[in-house]
Amino acid sequence: MWYMNEDRKLMLNVAKDFVEQEVKPVAMQIDATDEYPVKLFKRAGELGFLGITIPTEYDGLGLDHTTAALIYEEIAKACPVLTVAMGAHSMLAGGMISMLGSHEQKQKYLSKAATGEYILACGSTESAGGDNHVEHTTKAVLEGDEWVINGGKVLVSNIGVADAYVIFAATSEVDPVTRAGISAFVIDKDTPGLTIGAWEHKLGWHGSATGSISFQDLHLPKENLLGQVGGCMMAAAVSCTNEFLTCGPVGLGIAEAAYEMAFQYSLERVQRGLPMYDRFQVTKFKLVKMRTMIEELRGFVYSTYAMKDQGEMVLCEGRMMKIRGSEIAEEICREAIQIFGGVGVIRETGVERYWRDAKVLAIGGASVEALQDFIGTMMRLKKF
């Protein structure tokens, strides 16, 4: 592939071994039990997968985003939910600390996040308002040398297992256009006033530890503010884009795994004396279309990541990546189940879980409709 080089091949080979020897044997169990894959997460940290783009100064590998995409794609072939945990940790929470954190904050949180010693979570979503932060109710008020925070966040990944939470709160009246007035804070898990809710039971992403957190008169030292007061939303736009970007390689990995299962089944399942692949033209044509869509997504993923590594913001392209990554993954998984027929809906077969994870990929983190609205606005302003 045109986007491969020796360093990326080396990292990809490490990821392949990790997936084959450690991830695949437990992936079905994680889905069945909804257990957070903490051992795999910590192992990913030991292998450097959590700190691929983090500078070496803070115990990361200092590599590029394309290398990260290759790792996400490979892991998603076996256990998509592990990539969800990694994305919330590295791209969202870790991204905010990387962009806004002081040297001391990076030493305390980012270095430990890069190696997997710390697990991070990011709380930005509220039950009302969607991406309109003017409607959000979480507030932070400065009292002397402390911030006092009240409110709450929903649909936060890595809750309960996280060692620290990056959260957004209004510190003044929020400008509806610029979103100035929103600040970011980092909160240690044992801070009084922080309450961790129960995990939600979801269609897919089993094991992502998703749920609510709340703050009641939570007192936080001034030094736990990330960046400038009221000025975190530009960094948030970048960190969210980086997470949206991961939906491309994750969707690609899901699609590849479902396709390979369906292809193998079509060769092994005999109908009227011949494998399905040879007996039914419709089966063959389904697989041809699936493979074509996979290659379409692959081209979009790695061309966009190349732009990212060249320093482009890719705000719209990143959102398009989540849209197409989830759409293509869902369609291919649906067709894979159809090829399997009746056994495709049986959990023990293993193929239906990919569809469930692909379905949630279209919603979790931001729905594809909200992202389309953003892209449409940028098009109307002739900024894309």
C-alpha positions as CSV (number, residue, x, y, z in Angstrom):
1,M,0.0,0.0,0.0
2,W,1.2,3.5,-0.9
3,Y,0.8,4.7,2.7
4,M,3.1,2.1,4.2
5,N,6.7,2.6,5.3
6,E,9.1,0.6,7.4
7,D,8.2,2.2,10.7
8,R,4.5,1.7,10.1
9,K,5.0,-1.9,9.0
10,L,6.9,-2.6,12.2
11,M,4.1,-1.1,14.4
12,L,1.5,-2.9,12.4
13,N,3.3,-6.3,12.8
14,V,3.3,-5.7,16.6
15,A,-0.4,-4.9,16.5
16,K,-1.1,-8.1,14.4
17,D,0.7,-10.3,17.0
18,F,-1.2,-8.5,19.8
19,V,-4.5,-9.1,18.2
20,E,-3.9,-12.7,17.2
21,Q,-2.4,-13.8,20.5
22,E,-4.2,-11.7,23.1
23,V,-7.3,-9.9,21.7
24,K,-9.0,-12.6,19.5
25,P,-9.1,-15.2,22.3
26,V,-11.2,-13.0,24.6
27,A,-13.1,-10.7,22.2
28,M,-16.3,-12.8,22.2
29,Q,-16.2,-13.1,26.0
30,I,-15.9,-9.3,26.4
31,D,-18.9,-8.8,24.2
32,A,-20.9,-11.4,26.1
33,T,-20.1,-10.2,29.6
34,D,-19.9,-6.4,28.9
35,E,-16.7,-6.4,30.9
36,Y,-14.3,-3.5,30.4
37,P,-11.1,-4.9,28.6
38,V,-8.8,-3.4,31.2
39,K,-6.1,-6.1,30.7
40,L,-6.0,-5.5,27.0
41,F,-6.1,-1.7,27.5
42,K,-3.1,-1.9,29.8
43,R,-1.3,-4.2,27.4
44,A,-2.0,-1.7,24.6
45,G,-0.3,0.9,26.8
46,E,2.8,-1.3,27.3
47,L,3.1,-1.8,23.5
48,G,2.9,2.0,22.9
49,F,-0.5,2.0,21.2
50,L,-2.0,4.6,23.6
51,G,0.8,7.1,23.0
52,I,1.5,6.8,19.3
53,T,1.2,10.6,18.6
54,I,2.2,11.7,22.1
55,P,5.7,13.3,22.1
56,T,8.6,11.2,23.5
57,E,9.1,14.0,26.1
58,Y,5.9,12.6,27.7
59,D,6.6,8.9,27.2
60,G,4.8,8.6,23.9
61,L,6.2,7.3,20.6
62,G,6.1,10.6,18.8
63,L,4.8,9.0,15.6
64,D,2.2,10.2,13.1
65,H,-1.6,9.8,12.9
66,T,-1.4,7.3,10.0
67,T,0.4,4.9,12.2
68,A,-2.4,5.3,14.8
69,A,-5.0,4.6,12.1
70,L,-3.3,1.3,11.2
71,I,-3.3,0.2,14.8
72,Y,-7.0,1.1,15.2
73,E,-7.9,-0.7,12.0
74,E,-6.1,-3.9,13.1
75,I,-7.6,-4.0,16.6
76,A,-11.1,-3.2,15.3
77,K,-11.0,-6.4,13.3
78,A,-11.2,-8.4,16.5
79,C,-12.5,-6.1,19.3
80,P,-14.0,-2.8,18.2
81,V,-14.8,-1.8,21.8
82,L,-11.1,-1.7,22.7
83,T,-10.6,1.0,20.1
84,V,-13.6,2.9,21.6
85,A,-11.8,2.9,25.0
86,M,-8.5,3.9,23.3
87,G,-10.1,6.8,21.4
88,A,-11.9,8.3,24.4
89,H,-8.6,8.0,26.3
90,S,-6.0,9.1,23.7
91,M,-7.9,11.3,21.2
92,L,-10.4,13.1,23.4
93,A,-9.2,13.4,26.9
94,G,-5.5,12.9,26.0
95,G,-5.8,15.3,23.1
96,M,-7.2,18.0,25.3
97,I,-4.4,17.7,27.8
98,S,-1.8,17.5,25.0
99,M,-3.1,20.8,23.5
100,L,-4.0,22.8,26.6
101,G,-2.1,21.3,29.5
102,S,0.8,22.9,31.2
103,H,4.1,21.1,31.4
104,E,3.3,20.0,34.9
105,Q,-0.2,18.7,33.8
106,K,1.3,16.8,31.0
107,Q,3.9,15.2,33.2
108,K,1.2,14.2,35.7
109,Y,-1.5,13.0,33.3
110,L,-0.2,12.6,29.7
111,S,2.9,10.6,30.5
112,K,0.9,8.1,32.5
113,A,-1.8,8.0,29.9
114,A,0.7,7.3,27.2
115,T,1.9,4.1,28.9
116,G,-1.5,3.0,30.2
117,E,-0.7,3.6,33.8
118,Y,-3.6,6.1,33.8
119,I,-6.9,5.7,32.1
120,L,-8.6,8.9,31.0
121,A,-12.2,9.8,30.2
122,C,-13.8,12.9,28.7
123,G,-17.1,14.3,29.7
124,S,-18.7,16.8,27.3
125,T,-22.2,15.6,26.4
126,E,-25.2,16.6,28.4
127,S,-28.8,15.4,28.3
128,A,-30.1,18.6,26.7
129,G,-28.6,20.8,24.0
130,G,-26.6,18.3,21.9
131,D,-23.6,20.2,20.6
132,N,-25.2,23.6,21.6
133,H,-23.2,24.3,24.7
134,V,-25.3,27.4,25.4
135,E,-28.0,25.0,26.7
136,H,-25.5,23.0,28.9
137,T,-26.0,23.4,32.6
138,T,-22.6,22.3,34.1
139,K,-21.1,25.4,35.7
140,A,-17.7,26.2,37.3
141,V,-17.4,29.2,39.6
142,L,-14.1,30.5,40.9
143,E,-14.2,31.0,44.7
144,G,-10.8,32.1,46.0
145,D,-8.2,29.6,44.8
146,E,-10.7,26.9,43.9
147,W,-13.2,26.2,41.2
148,V,-16.6,24.9,42.4
149,I,-18.3,22.7,39.8
150,N,-21.9,21.6,39.7
151,G,-23.8,19.7,37.0
152,G,-23.2,16.5,35.1
153,K,-22.4,14.7,31.9
154,V,-23.9,11.7,30.1
155,L,-22.7,9.0,27.8
156,V,-19.1,9.2,29.0
157,S,-16.9,6.3,28.0
158,N,-14.4,4.8,30.5
159,I,-16.4,5.8,33.6
160,G,-15.5,3.9,36.7
161,V,-12.2,2.7,35.3
162,A,-10.8,6.1,34.6
163,D,-8.1,7.6,36.9
164,A,-8.9,11.2,35.7
165,Y,-11.7,12.9,33.8
166,V,-11.4,15.9,31.4
167,I,-14.7,17.8,31.6
168,F,-16.2,20.9,30.1
169,A,-18.1,23.5,32.2
170,A,-19.3,27.1,31.6
171,T,-17.3,29.6,33.5
172,S,-19.2,32.6,32.1
173,E,-22.1,33.3,29.8
174,V,-21.4,31.2,26.6
175,D,-21.2,33.0,23.3
176,P,-23.6,31.1,20.9
177,V,-21.3,31.7,17.9
178,T,-17.8,31.4,19.2
179,R,-18.6,29.1,22.2
180,A,-16.3,31.3,24.3
181,G,-17.1,30.8,28.0
182,I,-16.6,27.1,28.1
183,S,-13.5,25.9,30.1
184,A,-11.9,22.5,30.4
185,F,-10.8,20.9,33.7
186,V,-9.1,17.7,34.7
187,I,-10.6,16.0,37.7
188,D,-9.0,13.1,39.6
189,K,-11.3,10.1,40.2
190,D,-11.2,10.4,44.0
191,T,-12.1,14.1,44.1
192,P,-15.0,14.7,46.7
193,G,-18.2,15.8,44.9
194,L,-17.6,13.5,41.9
195,T,-20.2,10.8,41.5
196,I,-19.8,8.0,39.0
197,G,-23.1,6.5,37.7
198,A,-23.9,3.0,36.5
199,W,-22.9,1.6,33.1
200,E,-25.6,1.8,30.4
201,H,-26.7,-1.4,28.8
202,K,-26.2,-0.8,25.1
203,L,-26.9,-2.5,21.7
204,G,-23.2,-2.6,21.0
205,W,-19.9,-1.4,22.3
206,H,-20.2,-3.9,25.1
207,G,-17.4,-3.2,27.6
208,S,-17.0,0.5,26.9
209,A,-18.0,1.5,30.4
210,T,-20.4,4.2,29.2
211,G,-22.6,6.2,31.6
212,S,-23.1,9.4,33.6
213,I,-21.0,11.4,36.0
214,S,-22.2,14.2,38.2
215,F,-20.6,17.1,40.2
216,Q,-22.1,18.4,43.4
217,D,-20.1,21.3,45.0
218,L,-16.9,19.7,43.6
219,H,-14.0,21.9,44.7
220,L,-11.0,21.8,42.3
221,P,-7.7,23.6,42.7
222,K,-7.1,26.5,40.2
223,E,-4.2,24.5,38.6
224,N,-6.6,21.9,37.4
225,L,-7.9,24.3,34.7
226,L,-6.7,23.3,31.3
227,G,-5.6,26.3,29.2
228,Q,-7.2,29.7,29.4
229,V,-10.5,30.4,31.2
230,G,-13.4,30.2,28.7
231,G,-11.2,29.2,25.8
232,C,-11.2,25.5,25.3
233,M,-13.5,25.0,22.4
234,M,-10.9,25.3,19.6
235,A,-8.9,22.5,21.2
236,A,-12.1,20.6,21.7
237,A,-12.9,20.9,17.9
238,V,-9.5,19.4,17.1
239,S,-9.7,16.6,19.7
240,C,-13.2,15.7,18.6
241,T,-12.1,15.7,14.9
242,N,-9.3,13.3,15.9
243,E,-11.8,11.0,17.5
244,F,-14.1,11.2,14.4
245,L,-11.1,10.3,12.3
246,T,-10.6,7.1,14.1
247,C,-14.1,6.0,13.0
248,G,-12.7,5.6,9.6
249,P,-10.1,2.9,10.4
250,V,-12.4,1.4,13.1
251,G,-15.2,1.2,10.6
252,L,-12.8,-0.3,8.1
253,G,-11.6,-2.9,10.5
254,I,-15.2,-3.9,11.4
255,A,-16.1,-4.1,7.7
256,E,-13.0,-6.2,6.8
257,A,-13.7,-8.7,9.7
258,A,-17.4,-9.1,8.7
259,Y,-16.5,-9.5,5.0
260,E,-13.8,-12.1,5.7
261,M,-16.3,-14.1,7.9
262,A,-18.9,-14.0,5.1
263,F,-16.5,-14.8,2.4
264,Q,-15.2,-17.9,4.3
265,Y,-18.7,-19.0,5.1
266,S,-19.7,-18.7,1.4
267,L,-16.8,-21.1,0.5
268,E,-17.6,-23.6,3.3
269,R,-21.4,-23.7,3.2
270,V,-22.5,-26.2,0.6
271,Q,-25.8,-25.8,-1.2
272,R,-27.0,-28.3,-3.8
273,G,-23.5,-29.8,-4.1
274,L,-21.6,-26.6,-4.4
275,P,-20.3,-23.9,-2.1
276,M,-22.6,-20.9,-1.9
277,Y,-20.0,-18.7,-3.6
278,D,-20.1,-20.9,-6.7
279,R,-23.8,-21.9,-6.6
280,F,-25.5,-18.5,-6.1
281,Q,-24.5,-15.6,-8.3
282,V,-26.3,-13.2,-5.8
283,T,-23.8,-14.3,-3.1
284,K,-20.8,-13.7,-5.2
285,F,-22.1,-10.3,-6.3
286,K,-22.8,-9.3,-2.7
287,L,-19.2,-10.1,-1.8
288,V,-17.9,-8.2,-4.8
289,K,-19.9,-5.1,-3.7
290,M,-18.7,-5.5,-0.1
291,R,-15.1,-5.7,-1.1
292,T,-15.5,-2.7,-3.4
293,M,-16.9,-0.6,-0.5
294,I,-14.0,-1.7,1.7
295,E,-11.5,-0.4,-0.8
296,E,-13.4,2.8,-1.2
297,L,-13.3,3.4,2.5
298,R,-9.6,2.4,2.7
299,G,-8.7,5.0,0.1
300,F,-10.7,7.7,1.9
301,V,-9.2,6.8,5.3
302,Y,-5.6,6.9,4.4
303,S,-5.7,9.9,2.0
304,T,-7.4,11.9,4.8
305,Y,-4.9,10.7,7.3
306,A,-2.1,11.8,4.9
307,M,-3.6,15.3,4.9
308,K,-3.8,15.2,8.7
309,D,-0.1,14.3,8.9
310,Q,0.7,17.2,6.6
311,G,-0.7,19.6,9.1
312,E,-4.2,20.2,7.6
313,M,-7.1,20.6,10.1
314,V,-9.5,18.2,8.2
315,L,-12.4,19.4,10.3
316,C,-15.0,18.5,7.6
317,E,-13.1,15.5,6.3
318,G,-12.8,14.1,9.8
319,R,-16.6,14.3,10.2
320,M,-17.1,12.8,6.8
321,M,-14.8,9.9,7.9
322,K,-17.1,9.1,10.8
323,I,-20.2,9.2,8.5
324,R,-18.7,6.9,5.8
325,G,-16.9,4.7,8.2
326,S,-20.1,3.9,10.1
327,E,-22.3,3.7,7.0
328,I,-20.0,1.3,5.1
329,A,-19.3,-0.8,8.2
330,E,-23.0,-1.1,9.0
331,E,-24.0,-2.0,5.4
332,I,-21.2,-4.6,5.0
333,C,-22.1,-6.2,8.4
334,R,-25.7,-6.3,7.5
335,E,-24.9,-8.1,4.2
336,A,-22.6,-10.5,6.0
337,I,-25.4,-11.5,8.4
338,Q,-27.6,-12.0,5.4
339,I,-25.1,-14.3,3.8
340,F,-24.9,-16.4,7.0
341,G,-28.7,-16.5,7.0
342,G,-30.3,-18.0,10.1
343,V,-27.0,-18.7,11.9
344,G,-26.0,-15.1,11.3
345,V,-28.3,-13.8,14.0
346,I,-27.0,-16.3,16.6
347,R,-24.5,-14.6,18.9
348,E,-22.2,-17.6,19.1
349,T,-21.6,-17.4,15.4
350,G,-19.8,-14.1,16.0
351,V,-20.7,-12.0,13.0
352,E,-23.7,-10.2,14.4
353,R,-21.7,-8.4,17.0
354,Y,-19.9,-6.4,14.3
355,W,-23.2,-5.0,13.1
356,R,-24.1,-4.0,16.6
357,D,-20.8,-2.2,17.1
358,A,-21.1,-0.5,13.6
359,K,-24.6,0.7,14.5
360,V,-23.4,2.4,17.6
361,L,-20.5,3.9,15.7
362,A,-23.0,6.0,13.8
363,I,-24.3,7.5,17.0
364,G,-21.7,7.4,19.8
365,G,-19.5,10.5,20.1
366,A,-21.8,12.5,17.8
367,S,-24.6,11.3,15.5
368,V,-23.9,11.3,11.7
369,E,-26.8,13.8,11.4
370,A,-25.2,16.3,13.6
371,L,-21.9,16.0,11.7
372,Q,-23.7,16.4,8.4
373,D,-25.2,19.7,9.8
374,F,-21.7,20.9,10.6
375,I,-20.4,20.1,7.2
376,G,-23.4,21.7,5.5
377,T,-22.8,24.9,7.4
378,M,-19.2,25.0,6.4
379,M,-20.2,24.4,2.8
380,R,-22.7,27.3,3.0
381,L,-19.9,29.5,4.4
382,K,-17.7,28.4,1.5
383,K,-15.1,27.2,4.1
384,F,-15.2,23.6,2.6
